[in-house]
Amino acid sequence: MLARLWRRETEARSTAQPALLAAVPDRRPELAPCLIVPNFRARSPAEIAVPKRRRRRIQVESLYREVEPEPRRHARALVQLIQIECPHIVGKYVPHLHLERAYGELCERERWKPRHWTSLGRHLGDLTHKKVVKRDGKRFTAYRMPRP
């Protein structure tokens, strides 16, 4: 059966070549069938066409209530203070320097130990919409105060 296939392939090659190319000898040597190594990693077309499905993440529930980090509590308190004290600012962007100053005043009033602004700003960015703005050649971060 294989001999018939080989004959068909050689006949198809010889009839398909134009007369000019048939006269030029082929300088590439033919590989012997014994030198051809089979591809053991060959996959079926169904495996190639369908991508692997990702596993669905499992839900893990905690038995105990998780303690909210202190900088996040401080950021939430700062946002609530601004929402109550300055309702005209809700929905507008406030520069981080003003928020940092208001945070210092909030810590004095509540007798908290002030946290570093970087840790507070990270959580504040989760609670609000954070945007980097450039005004008068200086870059700063502004936070949009959400509605209560």
C-alpha positions, 0 to 999 in steps of 0.5 A: 500500500505504501509503495502505491502512495510513493508512486502516486506522489512521484507521478504527481511531481513529475507531471506537475513540473513545467518542462524548463524546470524538469531539465534543471537537475535538483541539487538538493539530495532526497532524504532517505525514508529511514532518516525521517524521525516521526513527530511523537508530539503531533496533536490532533486538529481538535486539540489545536483548535480548542484552547485549554480551559482555565480552572474556575477559582474556588471561593474561600470563606473565613470563619473569623472576621478579618481586621481592616488595615489601619491606613484603610480605616483612616482613608475611609474616615477622611473620605467620610469627613470630606463628604460631611464637611464639604458637600460642594466638593463631592464629585470633584477632584481634590489635590493630594496636598490638601487631603494630606493636610486635612488628614493631619487635622483629622489625626489631631482631632481623633488623637490617632498616630498619623500614618505615612501618606503613601500607605494612606494614598494607596487605600484612598485610590481604591476608595476614590478615582485617582488621577495624575494631573499636571498644572503649571509644570508640576505633577500631582495626584488628585482624588475625586471624592465619591458621593456618600 
